[in-house]
Amino acid sequence: MAARRVGVSSWHRVLSLSGRCGRCSSTNTALGKTVENSEDAREEIVLPRRKTWDKLAVLQTLASTVKRDPTAAHYMFQDDPYLMPRNSATARLFSLSKESGRNAAKYIIKEFPHFFDKILAEPNIPSLMPEICTPQIEGVNEEALKERINLRMVKVSVDLFDQLLQAGTPVSLETTNSLLDLLCFYGDGESTQEKESKEKEDLEESEVNASEQETPKRPPQRGLHPSASRWRENNNAERIFKIMPERNAHSYCTMIRGMVKHGASAKAYDMYTELLNDRHKADVHTFNALIAAVPFLKDRFLERWELIKMFLNHMAQQEVQPNVRTFNAVLKTLRRCGGVGRSMAVPVIKEMEALEIEPSLATYDHLLSIFYRTADLAPSSIISEVLDDVEKRSFTPQDPDDARFFISAMQVCCDLKDIKLAYRLNKAMEKGDNWKFLDMDRLNSYWSRFFSLLCMMEQIDVVLKWYKEMSPSLFYPSPKNILDLLQALDAANHLEVIPSVWEDMKQLGFSKRRDLLEELLSLMSRDQHPEEIQLAFAKCAEDIKTVHEQSGKDQAPVEWTGSALGSVTVVFSRAGRIQDAWSMMERFQQINRIPTELVMDEFLNCAKQTNSPDEAIKLVKLAASLGLPSSQKLQSRIEKEFELSEDQKKALESIQSDSDSSDDSDRD
Amino acid sequence: MKVEVTTKRKFQQLKEQEIKKQATNEQEGLNSESSTFQNTAEDVQRSKPLHPELVQAASAVASSFPRSKEQAESELLAQLRRHEETTDKQRRGGTINIRNVISEMAVKRQSPAQRGVRISNRISLEMDEDGQRIKPGRPSSRSFDSGRSLKAGKRLNIFTKASPETENALKTVSSPTIWDLEFAKEIAAVTEQPPRNGFEEMIQWTKEGILWEFPIDNEAGMDDDAEFHEHIFLEKHLKDFPKQGPIRHFMELVICGLSKNPYLSVKQKIEHIEWFRNYFEEKKEFLQEI
């Protein structure tokens, strides 16, 4: 009986999970009931309570069955194979362009709503329809003002407010406060301006991030006050504030918050003293803003800490309960307080614990920055304790700075060169929703650093496994990563993987980077390798040669350097490709460089192998023309090892005599 | 301010401890190393004269020697002086022999690691924007850092945890201001990720209302208060009409048409029927004649 009951309910589940079958739910229960009735008429039928599923339940279940494909790019790029990004710069560009396309479409719908008024879908989809942003209420009254404030029209609201005041109608305190809110938030600019500047800042920040991939340490002063000093003297907010007949705590608070947001920290502090004089109480957000503004009010570390303590004491006196953002603001300010910050950070954390406030990721981020600022002061117990806490929880965002945690933690692991901590951190990131804190740029830099650490510390097969799994679907290796990978291969003596690394380099678009090419070529040409590997290397070298020679549109070809040329020649020689090697040798004169001994020896070896004494003689001629001292040695070597015909012997001697005469002429 | 003073004192204490340690080291008889310095110190100290009786006794002993009387005498005298000095020192106890200490200290070199640390401390000082150089405090604060842990430590003791009642009282309900709305948007944007596969994209679209909700509900978006039978079975509204006759026939046709009409609401259908009733009521006189 139990089995049958289970069977019926599981059949319910099967029916409901089939998703797209489109059957009405009432028919489900009807069928279920009839089945039950026919099967089991005698016993008491207890109908199971109908389960109500969330509208997203089916889709979420289906989504959980799909894992990441390690060979494909991110889903948002899967459209046209030509448009798949190859490296991190193009990935960012494509995602931003996709977003900007969407924004352009939204802009068109907003600007020309009369083209989009036909409702074709049934039922109507409001999110795709143009939204009504024009105010409906006309006239000079308070309702109209409230509506315009709701629609976030800054200038219009201010004008209407002035009109109301001139007409003599009193505006209620609440409406004035909401107008002040609007003005302080937007800092006297318009709401669209704010969005545009924010986007520009995002772009700039991401560009800076790109350049910082080479130097992972962030400069300490960056990004502290993006909207600095945009608070003009006596702007609308201040003016309205001054002419207000009565003010309450909310007015003061919103003014303080606005001033801090737009960089007028000193004024914010004065406003706070005014608030205290009027015997009002500030709220927790105001205090958070004031604490965040402390670095701009004082310079000395101890003074900053004293000011923070003063604010906290005021909070306690005014019976304002701090929240997690209060403590995050304190720690953020302590980051800029050097040694004082280090000694005071732990008591702040203890206070948080005592008040039973759960720390957010931003808390941990600030802690790591305080204690791991310089490379030598490194108490490693802090990071393991932080990781202990982070591993246990799946975090929800509570502070905009939360997203920086994983990056800074990975940076600390790289500095400490501790691979176990890095593994723990990675596991913590994959837990629950924590992965969502890393957006595309941050994900790239996070994995970049992790991969560098892996290359340094782990065995080569582990490194290669991670490499195959993670790139290019999750992150795009940076040039530094490729260098690290090459060094790791070198250390583990796995140089046969180099041709596939070269393929990846070409795909990533690094094929013109001089440092990578030098490293690659020197690794290939350093030692003698078995036959197939040499042939593969030679193919690689040929590719590199074409890179150096082709001039793409508007691009100057990569210049040959002496070492690169020599390495290519050596690789060709070892693979037995004498003609290619000779063409390389000819180029030496073009770039005014001299081939080294090794190069010439290898060339001769190759000539001997392929039995081409002509080439050998050409080499000696070249050496003589360049006036190299080793030409004699080469000549003797040729005479010993090669079977020369009469003509060749004569040619050889003539070279020698030429060189002798040129030597004599030099001596004179 | 407070921090500075205590660290200075600490450093002085450390310095004194160092000096004491070195003095005790010396007293334990460093005969092997840097004996030359000791000797020079002793040479300097030789200005203190010995007891005249001792000198005479020493010379008497020396004269009893068979050869090199002067050498023996000088040796004996030197040994006596050494005895004097050690007794003096030990009588004085832990007082510091500055010259020895300094000479000792001059020999030792600063280890490169220490120098590196001091330089890096200086560099980090320069990076920190503090106007004052808390240089003397640096070595002592470093010793604190190495043992720092998040578990051990005292709290600030500024706040007290509010009891739940006061917490509830403090939570005042007010409509969210623009600050709150924008902050909520910012927070939501922190963990916003583009969809990773087609299903997540469909989830996003369903949330926005672009995609239909599965299983498909025929009546999605239709807000009709009445059930289907109220639309179709409209005979009960014909109660007031005559049961037979052409009017009834006509009304039944009207009802048939209305029941097939999906565009009118039930109210509108009832209004239709009402209108017909009123119309026929008015025309009753004419109809009676028929």
Chai-1 contact restraints between the chains, C-beta under 6 A:
chainA,res_idxA,chainB,res_idxB,connection_type,confidence,min_distance_angstrom,max_distance_angstrom,comment,restraint_id
A,G19,B,F214,contact,1.0,0.0,6.0,A-B,restraint_1
A,G22,B,I216,contact,1.0,0.0,6.0,A-B,restraint_2
A,K55,B,E213,contact,1.0,0.0,6.0,A-B,restraint_3
A,L56,B,I203,contact,1.0,0.0,6.0,A-B,restraint_4
A,L56,B,T206,contact,1.0,0.0,6.0,A-B,restraint_5
A,L59,B,F199,contact,1.0,0.0,6.0,A-B,restraint_6
A,L59,B,M202,contact,1.0,0.0,6.0,A-B,restraint_7
A,L59,B,I203,contact,1.0,0.0,6.0,A-B,restraint_8
A,L62,B,F199,contact,1.0,0.0,6.0,A-B,restraint_9
A,A63,B,F199,contact,1.0,0.0,6.0,A-B,restraint_10
A,A63,B,E200,contact,1.0,0.0,6.0,A-B,restraint_11
A,V66,B,N197,contact,1.0,0.0,6.0,A-B,restraint_12
A,Y75,B,R196,contact,1.0,0.0,6.0,A-B,restraint_13
A,Y75,B,N197,contact,1.0,0.0,6.0,A-B,restraint_14
A,M76,B,P194,contact,1.0,0.0,6.0,A-B,restraint_15
A,P123,B,A220,contact,1.0,0.0,6.0,A-B,restraint_16
A,P123,B,G221,contact,1.0,0.0,6.0,A-B,restraint_17
A,I125,B,G209,contact,1.0,0.0,6.0,A-B,restraint_18
A,I125,B,I210,contact,1.0,0.0,6.0,A-B,restraint_19
A,S127,B,E208,contact,1.0,0.0,6.0,A-B,restraint_20
A,S127,B,G209,contact,1.0,0.0,6.0,A-B,restraint_21
A,D181,B,T177,contact,1.0,0.0,6.0,A-B,restraint_22
A,D181,B,I178,contact,1.0,0.0,6.0,A-B,restraint_23
A,L182,B,I178,contact,1.0,0.0,6.0,A-B,restraint_24
A,F185,B,I178,contact,1.0,0.0,6.0,A-B,restraint_25
A,R300,B,D130,contact,1.0,0.0,6.0,A-B,restraint_26
A,R300,B,G131,contact,1.0,0.0,6.0,A-B,restraint_27
A,F301,B,D130,contact,1.0,0.0,6.0,A-B,restraint_28
A,L312,B,I158,contact,1.0,0.0,6.0,A-B,restraint_29
A,A316,B,I158,contact,1.0,0.0,6.0,A-B,restraint_30
A,A316,B,F159,contact,1.0,0.0,6.0,A-B,restraint_31
A,Q321,B,A162,contact,1.0,0.0,6.0,A-B,restraint_32
A,G338,B,D128,contact,1.0,0.0,6.0,A-B,restraint_33
A,G339,B,S141,contact,1.0,0.0,6.0,A-B,restraint_34
A,V346,B,G153,contact,1.0,0.0,6.0,A-B,restraint_35
A,P347,B,K154,contact,1.0,0.0,6.0,A-B,restraint_36
A,P347,B,R155,contact,1.0,0.0,6.0,A-B,restraint_37
A,P347,B,L156,contact,1.0,0.0,6.0,A-B,restraint_38
A,I349,B,L150,contact,1.0,0.0,6.0,A-B,restraint_39
A,K350,B,G153,contact,1.0,0.0,6.0,A-B,restraint_40
A,K350,B,R155,contact,1.0,0.0,6.0,A-B,restraint_41
A,E351,B,R155,contact,1.0,0.0,6.0,A-B,restraint_42
A,E351,B,L156,contact,1.0,0.0,6.0,A-B,restraint_43
A,A354,B,R155,contact,1.0,0.0,6.0,A-B,restraint_44
A,L355,B,F159,contact,1.0,0.0,6.0,A-B,restraint_45
A,L355,B,K161,contact,1.0,0.0,6.0,A-B,restraint_46
A,T374,B,S124,contact,1.0,0.0,6.0,A-B,restraint_47
A,D376,B,S120,contact,1.0,0.0,6.0,A-B,restraint_48
A,L377,B,D145,contact,1.0,0.0,6.0,A-B,restraint_49
A,P379,B,D145,contact,1.0,0.0,6.0,A-B,restraint_50
A,P379,B,S146,contact,1.0,0.0,6.0,A-B,restraint_51
A,P379,B,R148,contact,1.0,0.0,6.0,A-B,restraint_52
A,S381,B,S149,contact,1.0,0.0,6.0,A-B,restraint_53
A,E385,B,L150,contact,1.0,0.0,6.0,A-B,restraint_54
A,P397,B,I187,contact,1.0,0.0,6.0,A-B,restraint_55
A,P397,B,V190,contact,1.0,0.0,6.0,A-B,restraint_56
A,P397,B,T191,contact,1.0,0.0,6.0,A-B,restraint_57
A,P400,B,E186,contact,1.0,0.0,6.0,A-B,restraint_58
A,D402,B,V190,contact,1.0,0.0,6.0,A-B,restraint_59
A,A403,B,V190,contact,1.0,0.0,6.0,A-B,restraint_60
A,K436,B,T191,contact,1.0,0.0,6.0,A-B,restraint_61
A,K436,B,Q193,contact,1.0,0.0,6.0,A-B,restraint_62
A,F437,B,T191,contact,1.0,0.0,6.0,A-B,restraint_63
